[in-house]
Structure formats: structure tokens, C-alpha cells
């Protein structure tokens, strides 16, 4: 169906730090079957950033290097050439804590992770832009969390993030 529809953009889950070769190969095989022929640009996100045991104590540079190594393998070895964007985590979630970076008032840490990712991507020769903040809202209230986080990202991460993202869920 992707070949018939020919989407120009898709959001997929991969790029975990420490992702196994088997998991990366499985994703690359999926990429070959689903996206390669149509040339779909991919935005990858590892859903929830894994926490070991707490993102405040996890080695930021080690995490970023692990992500870069996974993406390096996909792009340079398995030729998943249309991976174009990466976001640290879906909904600013860490571990099982929805919007942890926001609710725990760790936006500076979120920025620090993104700086480390930018540096690691550059070292690995990855032309993958960072996306911030990938936060959600349930309405157009300008005071809601997603709007506030997006405004923060536009101001504080202008030199790091290539794009911003907000989810709008209308019920």
C-alpha cells in the first residue's frame, strides 16, 4: 500500500541507544519492503527514551553515542538513506514517565541530550536533523503544555533543532 499511496513523510520507531544488530536489521528489512521504492522521508523516534535508572544520572554522551551508532549502521551500512529527522523521545517521555522532561522541569537536560546527539551525529557523518519537542496537547489553549514547550524549543533550541513538532489530539 505504501507503493500505491507514495507518502512523502512517515514517523517510525527506531534509533534506540544500544539497539541490537538483529533489531536494526529487522528495521532495515522493513524499510526495504515499505519505504525504499517510494522514497519516503523518515522521522525516527525511539518512542520512550529508556531510563537506566534515571535520566538525570545517565551519561548523556554515552546515550547520544549509542543512538548515533544505531543510526550510523542503518544509514551507512544498511543504506536507509531517507532517515532525515530524529527526536530524543515521544511526548518528552523518559522511561514510563509521560512528559518527564517537562513535568520534572528538566528542559535544560532535554537540551543537553540534544546537544550531545547533534555532536554525535556530526562525528558519525549523519545528516539527520533534530526535532523538538514532540509534545502533545488536546486543544488550542495557548497556555497548554505543548504550546509552552514548543515556544521554549523555538527560543532555547533554535541552534539545535531543525524542526519543531507538536501533536494535537482533538476529541
C-alpha positions, 0 to 999 in steps of 0.5 A: 500500500505504501507503493500505491499511496507514495507518502512523502513523510512517515514517523517510525520507531527506531534509533534506540541507544544500544539497539541490537544488530538483529533489531536494526536489521529487522528495521532495515528489512522493513524499510526495504519492503515499505519505504525504499521504492517510494522514497519516503522521508523518515522521522525516527523516534525511539518512542520512550527514551529508556531510563537506566535508572534515571535520566538525570544520572545517565551519561548523556554522551554515552546515550547520544553515542549509542543512538548515533551508532544505531543510526550510523549502521542503518544509514551507512551500512544498511543504506536507509538513506531517507532517515532525515529527522530524529527526536530524543523521545515521544511526548518528552517521555523518559522511561514510563514517565509521560512528559518527564522532561517537562513535568520534572522541569528538566528542559535544560537536560532535554537540551543537553541530550540534544546537544550531545546527539547533534555532536554525535551525529556530526562525528558519525557523518549523519545528516539527520536533523533534530526535532523538538519537542514532540509534545502533545496537547488536546486543544488550542489553549495557548497556555497548554503544555505543548504550546509552552514547550514548543515556544521554549524549543523555538527560543532555547533550541533554535541552534539545535533543532531543525524542526519543531513538532507538536501533536494535537489530539482533538476529541 
